[in-house]
């Protein structure tokens, strides 16, 4: 005999739905907001060769709006602004629900990235070789 009580669909459907106070309680839930200015892809070797002074080309033009993400989901787009020497975002577009549930857009092919290591920081070739070997073994 089982101590677990199963609910029939009719019992679940008959349960009252709280649309008032329950939603107000959700207003206190903390979420993480982030602003994404662009994306790119590169090889592991290129990423390991990055250092101070390296420049990475992204897939977005400077005049295009940036994405506002809430817990990693796209919710709006806007313009980057400066507020008292800090970055901010002026929302220019709220994204519809269909875009919020869609997969993240694929990373567009950006121009080839030339990783320029800093003059003062020597490249640890052994670490690069170990990381490449680990990535190859995992694949």
TORNUPA-926410 format. One line per 10 residues: number of its first residue (from 1); their letters; for each residue x, y, z of C-alpha. Coordinates in steps of 0.001 Angstrom, whole numbers. Example, Ala and Ser with C-alpha at 12.3 -4.5 7.8 and 13.67 -1.06 7.14 Angstrom:
# residues 2
1	AS	12300:-4500:7800  13670:-1060:7140
***
This chain:
# residues 139
1	XXXXXXXXXX	0:0:0  1393:3427:-921  1346:6531:1258  1296:8745:-1847  -2062:10266:-2715  -2580:10758:-6425  -4584:13678:-7739  -7026:13092:-10508  -7260:15706:-13276  -10670:16794:-11996
11	XXXXXXXXXX	-9253:17441:-8516  -6418:19546:-9990  -8798:21494:-12245  -11098:22235:-9315  -8294:23831:-7259  -8708:27602:-6966  -6184:29719:-8863  -4804:32702:-6964  -4234:35539:-9441  -4169:38397:-6946
21	XXXXXXXXXX	-1908:38111:-3934  210:35372:-5546  1405:37661:-8321  2197:40409:-5814  4435:37989:-3942  6375:37326:-7129  7268:41016:-7292  9791:40363:-4501  11643:37617:-6426  15171:38753:-7366
31	XXXXXXXXXX	16258:38270:-10995  19505:39007:-12803  19450:41597:-15572  22256:41805:-18090  22898:43773:-21259  24425:42006:-24245  26216:44151:-26810  27124:41329:-29186  28545:37864:-29682  31259:36101:-31603
41	XXXXXXXXXX	32906:32712:-31743  36553:31735:-31867  38717:28723:-31370  39911:27750:-27923  43454:28617:-28957  42376:32129:-29995  40531:32601:-26698  43545:31466:-24669  45781:33867:-26597  43669:36901:-25596
51	XXXXXXXXXX	45317:39409:-23349  45397:43099:-22530  45136:45058:-25766  43364:42271:-27695  40419:43455:-29785  37434:41179:-30457  34979:41962:-33279  31321:41307:-32376  28323:40454:-34571  26434:43704:-33943
61	XXXXXXXXXX	26850:47107:-35544  27494:50060:-33222  24205:51753:-34183  22034:48685:-33436  20159:48406:-30117  21584:46128:-27413  19653:43270:-25767  18292:43355:-22206  18194:39848:-20738  16371:38802:-17577
71	XXXXXXXXXX	17809:35537:-16250  19226:34913:-19728  15939:35508:-21584  15561:38390:-24035  12901:40828:-22789  13781:44192:-24343  16200:46161:-26507  17592:49610:-25999  20351:52193:-26158  23343:52364:-23840
81	XXXXXXXXXX	23447:55652:-21909  25749:57135:-19273  24222:58128:-15926  26575:59855:-13472  29648:58125:-14963  27926:54700:-14930  26397:52790:-17813  22638:52516:-18091  20056:51373:-20623  17218:53350:-22199
91	XXXXXXXXXX	14615:50765:-23235  13394:51416:-26776  11527:48161:-27459  9868:45512:-25294  10166:42118:-26961  7026:40018:-27433  6436:36675:-25752  7260:34745:-28945  10808:36155:-28938  11185:35459:-25208
101	XXXXXXXXXX	10542:31743:-25662  12625:31422:-28829  16094:29981:-28742  19010:32378:-28522  19988:33565:-31980  22930:31758:-33502  26234:33531:-33342  26812:35246:-36658  30110:34713:-38320  32241:37663:-37352
111	XXXXXXXXXX	35369:38715:-39165  38384:36622:-38233  39777:37608:-34865  43449:38261:-34583  44309:37779:-30941  47162:40088:-30098  48856:39064:-26867  50221:41837:-24695  53947:42492:-24950  54424:42160:-21190
121	XXXXXXXXXX	52514:38892:-20766  54303:35824:-22122  52105:33120:-23597  52081:29898:-21593  52278:27466:-24515  52094:24447:-22195  48772:25692:-20776  47405:26289:-24273  48485:22811:-25408  46925:21241:-22277
131	XXXXXXXXX	43632:23086:-22789  43492:22081:-26469  44242:18448:-25573  41541:18489:-22869  39003:19965:-25294  39909:17375:-27951  39574:14548:-25409  36159:15813:-24303  34857:15957:-27900
***
